[in-house]
Amino acid sequence: MKIPETLRYTASHEWVRQEADGTLSVGITDHAQDSLGELVFVELPAAGRQLAAGDACAVVESVKATSDVYAPAAGKVVARNESLADAPSEVNKDCYAAWLFRIKPDGGAPLDNLMDAQAYRKSFGQT
């Protein structure tokens, strides 16, 4: 299972990457996509939507389950990965390249409350 050291993670299995422009790209982890199986549908939050940290804001659906995706930080949705509407299985191929949405955080230090790779591994019993 891949857990890139350069990303941050949530307990609900989202990954977060801070981009050069300060926005946060959000996707689901390798653990999440593997647990769900082949994705067949992705519902993304609307651009411009204001999110609070922890808000259920997207949905990923596989042949065996549906799961909410949660906002890792407060902010406004500034982009959606529209290509996933026609090809949700791209998340299964490379979940760290197939980001779901980007948010502009409201301020502060949005990554401070998220786990680094080592803490994320420990959170579900990997070392």
C-alpha positions in Angstrom: 0.0 0.0 0.0 1.4 3.4 -1.0 1.5 6.2 1.6 3.5 9.1 0.2 5.6 10.9 2.8 5.0 14.3 1.2 1.2 14.3 1.8 -1.0 14.8 4.9 -3.8 12.4 5.9 -7.1 12.4 7.8 -8.5 9.6 10.0 -11.3 9.1 7.4 -8.7 8.3 4.7 -8.4 11.5 2.7 -5.0 12.7 1.5 -4.1 16.4 1.3 -1.4 18.1 -0.7 -0.6 21.8 -0.4 -0.1 23.3 -3.8 2.3 26.1 -4.7 -0.6 28.6 -4.9 -1.7 27.7 -1.3 -4.7 25.7 -2.3 -5.2 22.1 -1.0 -5.7 19.2 -3.3 -7.8 16.5 -1.7 -8.3 12.8 -2.7 -8.8 9.4 -1.2 -5.9 7.3 0.0 -4.7 4.0 -1.4 -6.2 2.3 1.6 -9.6 3.8 0.9 -9.7 3.0 -2.8 -8.5 -0.5 -2.1 -11.2 -1.0 0.6 -14.0 0.3 -1.7 -13.0 -1.6 -4.8 -13.6 -0.4 -8.4 -15.1 3.1 -8.3 -18.1 3.6 -10.6 -19.3 7.0 -9.6 -17.9 10.2 -8.0 -19.9 13.2 -6.9 -17.8 16.3 -6.3 -18.6 19.5 -4.3 -19.7 22.5 -6.3 -17.1 25.1 -7.0 -17.6 28.1 -4.7 -19.0 25.9 -1.9 -17.8 27.0 1.5 -16.8 24.0 3.7 -16.1 23.6 7.4 -13.4 21.1 8.4 -15.0 17.7 8.6 -18.0 18.5 6.3 -19.1 15.6 4.1 -18.7 17.2 0.8 -18.2 14.5 -1.9 -19.2 10.9 -2.5 -17.4 8.0 -4.0 -19.3 4.9 -5.0 -18.0 1.5 -5.9 -19.5 -1.7 -7.0 -19.7 -2.7 -3.3 -20.1 0.5 -1.2 -20.7 4.2 -1.1 -18.6 6.4 1.0 -18.5 10.1 1.9 -15.4 12.2 1.5 -14.8 14.8 4.1 -13.2 18.3 4.0 -9.8 18.2 5.7 -9.9 21.9 6.5 -12.2 24.9 6.3 -12.2 26.7 3.0 -13.9 27.3 -0.4 -13.9 24.8 -3.2 -12.0 26.4 -6.1 -11.7 23.4 -8.4 -13.1 20.0 -9.1 -11.5 17.2 -11.1 -14.2 17.0 -13.8 -12.4 14.2 -15.6 -13.5 11.8 -12.9 -17.2 12.1 -13.9 -16.4 10.0 -17.0 -13.6 8.0 -15.6 -14.0 7.4 -11.8 -11.8 4.3 -12.0 -8.8 6.7 -12.5 -8.8 6.9 -8.7 -8.2 3.1 -8.6 -5.3 3.4 -11.1 -3.5 6.2 -9.2 -5.4 7.6 -6.3 -2.6 10.2 -5.5 -2.7 11.6 -9.1 -6.6 11.6 -9.3 -7.4 14.4 -6.9 -11.1 15.0 -6.3 -11.3 18.7 -5.5 -9.2 21.7 -4.4 -10.0 24.1 -1.6 -8.6 27.5 -0.7 -8.2 27.3 3.1 -9.7 30.0 5.2 -6.4 30.7 6.8 -4.3 29.6 9.7 -2.3 26.4 9.3 -4.7 24.0 7.6 -2.2 21.0 7.7 -1.4 21.3 11.4 -4.3 19.1 12.5 -3.6 16.4 9.8 -1.5 13.3 10.2 1.9 12.8 8.5 2.6 9.5 6.7 4.0 7.8 9.8 1.0 8.7 12.0 -1.4 7.7 9.2 0.3 4.2 9.0 0.0 3.8 12.7 -3.7 4.8 12.7 -4.7 1.6 11.1 -2.0 -0.7 12.3 0.7 -0.4 9.7 4.3 0.3 10.5 
